[in-house]
Amino acid sequence: MAEWLADSPFLWPFVVMTAAALATYVWRALGVALSGQIDPEGAVFEWVGCVAYALLAALIARMIVLPVGPLAGTALSARLAAAVIALAIFFVTRRNIGLGVAAGACALVLLTWAF
């Protein structure tokens, strides 16, 4: 490595950021180059969507059943009730995700104060 780079602690952040940007943009460029050849109705694309939904469901289930941080201080019954309320509002409001999340968050806060 060049000696001027080793002697200058102020340049290392720029070197690291440049390397990280290059690593990110290489994959983005590859994605753009291959995006025209991917069939959005194909089996691979459907599989990727299913895996994404499964990961999201697993993360939500983990947050409800085995929470960490401040959420661990809430009662399981409050977390379950808030999730049920959020789902109910989501379906009642014709699948409005914003209202479902807001209702679930408000319900969790109110139920946490109650328990």
Buried (B, 14 or more C-beta within 10 A) or exposed (E): EEEEEEEEEEEEEEEEEEEEEEEEEEEEEEEEEEEEEEEEEEEEEEEEEEEEEEEEEEEEEEBBEEBEEEEEEBEEEBBEBBBEBBEBBBEEEEEBEEBBEEBBEBBBEBBBEEE
